[in-house]
């Protein structure tokens, strides 16, 4: 390329001119793409994004406009306990032989904001007596039993024993406390008027002489037992105990010699779980176990397991239709 005296090029090479033309055409094409607004163009992306931002701003304004900024709080302004109260009927037992009341009488335990023991006359609309259970936990009364001979109810809450007497119907009297236990279960009364309860986590059964307020323990029934939740007593004053939560099984002892305990393994041993129910029917002990679908049957005289019972429905409701035709509801009870 030739230069003039001022150092400027006199002419432009043909190849350079061609490159300049191609570059200019590319810039024009890019500018057209930017301004076209077609999908993929810069203008389209800008418009799309700005629309999105605009929509979000409108939505935020609609939501936040009624709110006004105030100073931060220093913490909870007010505390509400039992804001969502729950009231539930937990246990109901009949009180046969209730003195002075020829009609049916019941003891009802209530779980709720106030855990209660209510004495109910079946013929009356309102409870005869309502008593608040002191120092109880969320589960309220864990076990209770009617002592017909002495006209009283003995019950447990947490690790404490209370007594309600028909002679003093407006009071609950504390009787005993089992300090090493956290929860008591399965209250029953023997022929001498002693109260028996199971416990967690001690895995023991306790006898309470309520007259002397004296407590005697069987000691831990087995090294792997922490729950003694189910207790029944037979006509010979033998106490049958169902355990958990490891290796659930049956223990039995006489109320006269609680330190002489007999262990009875399940016919189908379980590594863990609970004896969930114990019922005495004559000389048969009917046992329900978590993890076993049948009810187990133990002959209490021979200490031998017999054929199990298939579980049945407590109640069943028939269909209201029969091949498309209306049908009267039928309730089957077993």
Phi, psi and omega in degrees: 000136179268146179242151174274189186289339178271002177086011180264148181292140178277320183227161179248132182296150181301320180296321179295320178299317180297319178297321181294320179297315180296320179295320179295319179297321179297319179296320179296319179296317179298316180297321178296320179295320179298319187270356187287328184079005179285154176307133182096343179280158180297320179299319180298316180296320180296315181296317181298312181295319181293326177295317178300314180298319181296319179297315179299319181296319178298316181296316179299319180296320181296324182280317189270344185303318180290346183273145178235136180287130177231177181289153180294147176278160180265005181146194179297129181280324181206143181248128178247119175264145181055043179294332177239079186293147177235126178239130186215136170280121186261303184229145176225125175231145177279151180244075181293146179074020180295119186296133176082001181229096180291339180277174180289132178240147183223151168252131184234132175258137183243131173253131179178206177301322174239115177284131190227158164245123180242137175257123191242133168262123186298339182267357183249148182282332182248151176300146177287318179221139176232121182233132178276132182278118182284148171052037181266162178265185185297336179276358179067226179280122183274332179202147176208157182212144178265122177261094187297317184299323184256004175053055182212160173247129173251133181214163180238146169215136191053235179248027184242149178250133177236159179232134170244131183240140176295340177283337178228070193289347183260012183226149169247123183257124173293140183242311183207161175224138179248098193295327184280351179259156174253330180218142179247148185224162162060049184295137172209161183239133178271183185293341179269357181088007176283143176266137176239135178221149169269177186205162169228140003261017188286336182066027182240169172242141186240138172255128179245116171280099189291335178291319181263352184056041180253139184245133175234138183247145171286344192081169181301125185293328177204153183301330182261013181259126175240340177245132167237087193261332186243123180230136169222156181234137181262181185292345177263014181063031171269136182255125180254134188232132173253134189242181176184185357265353175254139176047062181299139181198185184250141171234149178217143177205161177277142178297341179277339181220073185292349179270356177256091189253135176252135180256136179232113180285153177289152177294335174233089184302144178242137180294323177210168183130195184221151161284111188271329175216149172227128178222134176263124175236095185065237179259025176240135175256119181263124190237128171253136184230134175297132181096352177239123186287327180276164170265131184273148184236122179245129173281114188287342179277313182271345184064027180250142176280139179250184182299136181287166179251129174294137179294146178234162178293141172289331177198158180212140182248122181287160179295151178274355180237146178225099183056041177087351180263143178300145181221141180290139177295138178232129180255119179261132178244144181234000000 
